[in-house]
Amino acid sequence: MRFGLTLFVVVGLAGGLLAVEDEPFLEVLPEPVMRGMIHLPGLLVTEADTVLLIAQSRIKKGDWDPADVVISRSLDQGRTWTEPFKLFASDGSSNLGYSCMLVEDRRTTPHTVFAYYTTGPVPWESHQLIWYGRRSVDEGDTWSEPFLVKNDGDAESKPSNGGHGFQFANGRMVIPGRKSFLTSDDGGISWRTHRAVDSVETKVAPLSSTEGTGADSIYSIGRKTLEYQIFGSYGDKHLETGKHGNPFTTMGRNPGLVSYPSSDTKSSSLLLMSGIIEKEGKAFCITSSSDQGRTWSARRMIDDQGWYSDLGVTKDGTIIAAYTVGFSADLKIARFNLPWVTSR
């Protein structure tokens, strides 16, 4: 276990966004949560406020080299973490675990968390990657045996490189996919492909209806492009394509993306994006959007080094950033609040 310093006090909810102590704070945990050649992080905050972190743990440094898939969890809003557990263990020479992510089905009792990942030979090609899943019904403490995940046969119907999904109130689950986002209406057993961007690395977030009826749309971005897309009708109807202007998506490193929840269903959620501004991995930063991802705020620097990242928000409004500090490198955790993001 690795312990951090608590720097703020929660004061509860007030209409609109989750309300926390007005005093801005930023805390970077003093030690990495995962050590070694870590890549492709995905972060999920469950409805019970458990924080789960999945990642590829490479045995050799390259993209086509052997790698495990590991997971860790936190029960105290990201202050301390369990030792990583191997969801997929490579034989060290001929196979690898690759793209990985997390999503929660909140309509089951108890809730079910899915850890998804792909496996393939060393070296691999896209069509050789096989999609597996493991279930947990105890907040990631234990996991089922792996099972094959069904899809609609599209060649890119597989999880993207790191990240997390979400669930609409109608039960539909959404995860980012390769050149797509994927939806499931049968509790995560099978998935359907929705082509979105021409990038194998994507991120998605829910958007709340401006009519106050809750989230019913999907915001989609891809690596190496400034393009965003918005899909309504729970992902079935394309509504809008535009340029968001945020450089994080052009650096060749999959950024973090999350919706900052609203306690008022009539308010549109804020979006947060994390990433780097130079391809060398310097200046890991956070930005926010109050207009459903069409434009983004000025950057705030979290750390002087970053690479791939993902984001989550706990029930008390704490924002958690999981990020690697270089290509196949240690993974660190930063904790901060919305007042810190928006202060100048």
C-alpha positions as CSV (number, residue, x, y, z in Angstrom):
1,M,0.0,0.0,0.0
2,R,1.1,3.5,-0.8
3,F,-0.3,6.4,1.3
4,G,-0.8,10.0,0.1
5,L,-1.8,13.1,2.0
6,T,-5.4,14.2,2.2
7,L,-5.5,17.9,1.4
8,F,-9.2,18.8,1.4
9,V,-12.6,18.4,3.1
10,V,-15.8,17.4,1.2
11,V,-18.7,19.6,2.0
12,G,-21.4,17.8,0.1
13,L,-23.6,18.5,-3.0
14,A,-25.0,21.7,-4.2
15,G,-27.2,22.1,-7.3
16,G,-25.2,21.7,-10.5
17,L,-21.7,20.1,-10.5
18,L,-20.5,18.1,-7.6
19,A,-19.5,20.5,-4.9
20,V,-16.2,20.2,-3.0
21,E,-14.2,22.4,-0.7
22,D,-13.5,25.7,-2.6
23,E,-9.8,25.6,-1.8
24,P,-8.0,24.2,-4.9
25,F,-5.7,21.3,-4.3
26,L,-3.4,19.1,-6.4
27,E,-1.6,16.0,-5.0
28,V,0.7,13.7,-6.9
29,L,1.3,10.5,-5.0
30,P,4.9,10.2,-4.0
31,E,5.4,6.7,-5.5
32,P,4.3,5.1,-8.7
33,V,1.2,2.9,-8.3
34,M,2.5,0.5,-11.0
35,R,6.2,0.1,-11.8
36,G,7.9,-1.2,-14.9
37,M,7.0,-0.9,-18.5
38,I,3.4,0.2,-18.1
39,H,1.2,1.3,-21.0
40,L,-2.4,1.9,-22.0
41,P,-4.0,2.7,-18.7
42,G,-7.8,2.6,-18.1
43,L,-9.4,4.1,-15.0
44,L,-13.0,3.4,-13.7
45,V,-14.8,4.7,-10.7
46,T,-17.7,2.4,-9.8
47,E,-21.0,3.5,-8.5
48,A,-19.8,2.2,-5.1
49,D,-16.8,4.6,-5.4
50,T,-14.2,1.9,-5.9
51,V,-11.4,3.1,-8.2
52,L,-10.1,0.4,-10.6
53,L,-7.0,0.8,-12.7
54,I,-6.2,-1.6,-15.6
55,A,-3.0,-1.4,-17.8
56,Q,-0.7,-3.3,-20.1
57,S,2.5,-4.4,-18.2
58,R,5.2,-5.1,-20.8
59,I,7.9,-7.7,-20.4
60,K,9.8,-6.1,-23.3
61,K,9.4,-2.5,-24.3
62,G,8.0,-2.7,-27.9
63,D,4.4,-2.6,-29.1
64,W,4.7,-6.1,-30.5
65,D,6.5,-7.7,-27.6
66,P,5.2,-9.9,-24.8
67,A,3.1,-8.2,-22.1
68,D,0.8,-9.0,-19.2
69,V,-2.5,-7.2,-18.4
70,V,-2.7,-6.1,-14.8
71,I,-5.3,-4.4,-12.5
72,S,-5.2,-2.6,-9.2
73,R,-7.9,-0.9,-7.0
74,S,-8.3,1.8,-4.5
75,L,-11.0,2.0,-1.8
76,D,-10.1,5.5,-0.5
77,Q,-10.5,7.8,-3.6
78,G,-7.1,7.0,-5.0
79,R,-5.0,7.6,-2.0
80,T,-3.7,4.0,-1.6
81,W,-3.7,1.1,-4.1
82,T,-3.4,-2.7,-4.0
83,E,-0.5,-4.5,-5.6
84,P,-1.3,-5.2,-9.3
85,F,-3.0,-8.5,-10.1
86,K,-2.4,-10.2,-13.4
87,L,-5.7,-10.6,-15.4
88,F,-3.6,-12.0,-18.3
89,A,-0.2,-13.6,-17.9
90,S,2.0,-13.8,-20.9
91,D,4.3,-16.8,-21.4
92,G,7.1,-14.2,-21.8
93,S,8.0,-15.0,-25.3
94,S,5.2,-15.9,-27.8
95,N,2.1,-14.0,-26.7
96,L,0.9,-10.8,-25.2
97,G,-2.1,-9.0,-23.6
98,Y,-2.8,-5.8,-25.4
99,S,-5.6,-3.2,-25.5
100,C,-7.5,-3.2,-22.2
101,M,-10.4,-1.3,-20.5
102,L,-13.1,-1.3,-17.8
103,V,-16.9,-0.8,-17.7
104,E,-19.6,-1.4,-15.1
105,D,-23.0,-2.9,-15.5
106,R,-25.1,-1.1,-12.8
107,R,-28.3,-2.9,-13.6
108,T,-27.2,-6.2,-12.1
109,T,-27.4,-7.1,-8.4
110,P,-24.6,-6.9,-7.3
111,H,-23.2,-4.7,-10.0
112,T,-20.8,-6.3,-12.5
113,V,-17.5,-4.8,-13.5
114,F,-16.1,-6.1,-16.8
115,A,-12.3,-6.0,-17.5
116,Y,-11.8,-6.4,-21.3
117,Y,-8.5,-7.0,-23.1
118,T,-7.2,-8.5,-26.3
119,T,-4.5,-11.1,-26.7
120,G,-2.4,-12.2,-29.7
121,P,0.8,-13.7,-30.9
122,V,4.2,-12.0,-30.8
123,P,4.5,-10.2,-33.2
124,W,0.8,-9.5,-33.9
125,E,-1.5,-8.0,-36.5
126,S,-4.9,-6.5,-35.8
127,H,-6.9,-9.4,-37.2
128,Q,-5.1,-11.8,-34.9
129,L,-6.1,-10.0,-31.7
130,I,-8.8,-12.0,-29.7
131,W,-11.1,-10.2,-27.3
132,Y,-11.6,-11.6,-23.8
133,G,-13.4,-10.4,-20.7
134,R,-13.4,-11.2,-17.0
135,R,-16.2,-10.3,-14.6
136,S,-16.1,-9.1,-11.0
137,V,-19.2,-8.9,-8.7
138,D,-17.3,-7.7,-5.7
139,E,-15.8,-4.4,-6.8
140,G,-12.7,-5.9,-8.4
141,D,-11.6,-8.0,-5.4
142,T,-12.0,-11.3,-7.4
143,W,-12.4,-12.0,-11.1
144,S,-14.1,-14.8,-13.1
145,E,-12.3,-17.0,-15.5
146,P,-11.7,-15.4,-19.0
147,F,-14.5,-15.6,-21.6
148,L,-14.6,-14.9,-25.3
149,V,-16.5,-11.7,-26.1
150,K,-18.9,-11.7,-29.0
151,N,-19.0,-8.9,-31.6
152,D,-20.7,-8.2,-34.9
153,G,-17.7,-9.4,-37.0
154,D,-16.3,-6.0,-37.9
155,A,-12.5,-6.3,-38.1
156,E,-12.1,-3.4,-35.6
157,S,-14.8,-4.6,-33.2
158,K,-12.3,-4.7,-30.3
159,P,-11.5,-2.4,-27.3
160,S,-9.3,0.6,-28.0
161,N,-5.9,1.1,-26.3
162,G,-6.8,1.9,-22.7
163,G,-9.7,3.8,-21.2
164,H,-13.1,3.1,-19.7
165,G,-16.7,2.9,-20.7
166,F,-20.0,4.0,-19.2
167,Q,-23.6,2.9,-19.0
168,F,-26.7,4.9,-20.0
169,A,-29.8,4.8,-17.8
170,N,-31.5,2.6,-20.3
171,G,-28.9,-0.1,-19.7
172,R,-26.8,0.3,-22.9
173,M,-23.1,0.1,-22.2
174,V,-20.6,2.0,-24.3
175,I,-16.8,1.5,-24.6
176,P,-14.2,3.1,-27.0
177,G,-13.1,0.8,-29.8
178,R,-10.6,0.7,-32.6
179,K,-11.8,3.3,-35.1
180,S,-15.2,3.1,-33.4
181,F,-17.2,3.0,-30.3
182,L,-18.9,-0.2,-29.3
183,T,-22.3,-0.7,-27.6
184,S,-23.9,-3.6,-25.7
185,D,-27.5,-4.1,-24.9
186,D,-27.2,-7.5,-23.3
187,G,-25.1,-6.8,-20.3
188,G,-21.7,-6.9,-21.9
189,I,-21.9,-10.3,-23.6
190,S,-21.9,-9.0,-27.2
191,W,-21.0,-5.7,-28.8
192,R,-22.0,-3.7,-31.9
193,T,-19.6,-1.5,-33.8
194,H,-20.3,2.2,-34.6
195,R,-17.7,3.7,-36.9
196,A,-16.5,7.0,-35.5
197,V,-13.0,8.1,-36.3
198,D,-10.0,6.9,-38.4
199,S,-7.9,6.1,-35.4
200,V,-7.3,2.8,-33.5
201,E,-7.0,4.9,-30.3
202,T,-10.3,6.6,-29.2
203,K,-12.1,7.8,-26.1
204,V,-15.8,8.4,-25.4
205,A,-17.8,10.2,-22.7
206,P,-21.6,10.6,-22.1
207,L,-23.3,13.9,-22.8
208,S,-26.3,15.1,-20.9
209,S,-29.4,16.2,-22.8
210,T,-30.0,20.0,-22.8
211,E,-33.7,19.2,-22.1
212,G,-32.8,17.8,-18.7
213,T,-33.7,14.2,-19.4
214,G,-30.3,12.8,-18.5
215,A,-27.4,11.5,-20.6
216,D,-28.4,10.2,-24.0
217,S,-25.5,11.2,-26.3
218,I,-21.9,10.1,-26.9
219,Y,-18.9,12.4,-27.4
220,S,-16.1,10.7,-29.4
221,I,-12.5,11.7,-30.0
222,G,-9.6,10.0,-31.7
223,R,-5.8,10.1,-31.5
224,K,-3.9,12.2,-34.1
225,T,-6.9,14.3,-35.1
226,L,-8.7,17.4,-33.8
227,E,-12.0,16.1,-34.9
228,Y,-14.8,15.3,-32.5
229,Q,-18.1,13.6,-33.2
230,I,-21.4,13.6,-31.2
231,F,-23.9,10.8,-31.5
232,G,-27.5,11.0,-30.2
233,S,-30.1,8.4,-29.5
234,Y,-27.7,6.5,-27.3
235,G,-25.2,6.3,-30.1
236,D,-27.5,5.3,-32.9
237,K,-27.7,8.8,-34.6
238,H,-24.9,10.9,-35.8
239,L,-25.5,14.5,-34.8
240,E,-22.4,16.6,-35.3
241,T,-18.8,16.6,-36.4
242,G,-16.4,19.5,-35.6
243,K,-12.9,20.5,-34.6
244,H,-12.3,20.8,-30.8
245,G,-8.9,22.5,-31.1
246,N,-7.3,20.6,-28.1
247,P,-3.7,19.6,-29.0
248,F,-3.8,16.6,-26.6
249,T,-5.2,14.4,-29.3
250,T,-2.5,15.3,-31.9
251,M,0.5,14.2,-29.9
252,G,0.2,10.5,-30.8
253,R,-0.6,9.5,-27.2
254,N,-4.2,8.5,-26.2
255,P,-5.5,11.3,-23.8
256,G,-7.7,10.8,-20.8
257,L,-11.4,11.8,-21.1
258,V,-14.2,11.8,-18.5
259,S,-17.5,13.5,-17.8
260,Y,-17.6,15.4,-14.5
261,P,-21.0,14.4,-13.1
262,S,-23.7,16.8,-12.3
263,S,-26.0,16.5,-9.3
264,D,-28.7,18.3,-11.3
265,T,-30.1,16.4,-14.3
266,K,-31.0,19.7,-15.9
267,S,-27.3,20.7,-16.1
268,S,-25.0,19.5,-18.8
269,S,-21.9,17.8,-17.4
270,L,-18.4,19.3,-17.7
271,L,-15.9,17.3,-19.8
272,L,-12.3,16.9,-18.7
273,M,-9.4,15.9,-20.9
274,S,-5.8,15.1,-19.9
275,G,-2.7,14.8,-22.1
276,I,0.7,16.1,-23.2
277,I,1.5,19.1,-25.3
278,E,4.9,17.9,-26.7
279,K,5.6,14.5,-28.3
280,E,8.6,14.0,-26.0
281,G,6.1,13.6,-23.2
282,K,6.7,16.8,-21.3
283,A,4.1,18.8,-19.4
284,F,1.2,16.5,-18.5
285,C,-1.8,18.8,-18.3
286,I,-5.6,18.9,-17.8
287,T,-8.3,21.0,-19.6
288,S,-12.0,21.4,-19.3
289,S,-15.0,22.0,-21.6
290,S,-18.3,23.5,-20.6
291,D,-19.9,23.3,-24.1
292,Q,-19.9,19.5,-24.7
293,G,-16.4,19.3,-26.0
294,R,-16.6,21.8,-28.8
295,T,-14.0,24.1,-27.2
296,W,-11.5,23.6,-24.3
297,S,-10.1,25.8,-21.6
298,A,-6.5,26.9,-21.0
299,R,-4.3,24.1,-19.7
300,R,-3.2,23.4,-16.2
301,M,0.0,21.4,-15.7
302,I,-0.3,18.4,-13.4
303,D,3.3,17.0,-13.8
304,D,6.3,17.8,-15.9
305,Q,6.2,14.4,-17.5
306,G,3.4,12.3,-19.0
307,W,2.4,10.0,-21.8
308,Y,-0.8,7.9,-22.0
309,S,-3.5,8.7,-19.4
310,D,-7.0,8.2,-18.2
311,L,-9.3,10.1,-15.8
312,G,-12.0,9.3,-13.2
313,V,-14.2,11.3,-10.7
314,T,-15.1,10.0,-7.3
315,K,-18.4,10.7,-5.5
316,D,-16.8,13.5,-3.4
317,G,-15.7,15.3,-6.6
318,T,-12.0,14.3,-6.5
319,I,-10.6,13.9,-10.0
320,I,-8.0,11.1,-10.4
321,A,-5.5,11.0,-13.2
322,A,-3.6,7.8,-14.0
323,Y,-0.7,8.5,-16.3
324,T,2.5,6.8,-17.5
325,V,5.6,9.1,-17.3
326,G,7.1,7.9,-20.6
327,F,6.9,5.2,-23.3
328,S,6.4,1.9,-21.4
329,A,7.3,3.5,-18.0
330,D,6.1,3.8,-14.4
331,L,2.5,4.8,-13.8
332,K,1.7,7.6,-11.4
333,I,-1.5,8.9,-9.8
334,A,-2.5,12.5,-9.4
335,R,-5.5,13.7,-7.3
336,F,-7.0,17.1,-7.5
337,N,-10.4,19.0,-7.5
338,L,-12.4,21.1,-9.9
339,P,-11.5,24.4,-8.3
340,W,-7.8,23.6,-9.0
341,V,-8.6,22.8,-12.7
342,T,-10.6,26.0,-13.2
343,S,-8.4,28.4,-11.1
344,R,-5.9,30.6,-12.8
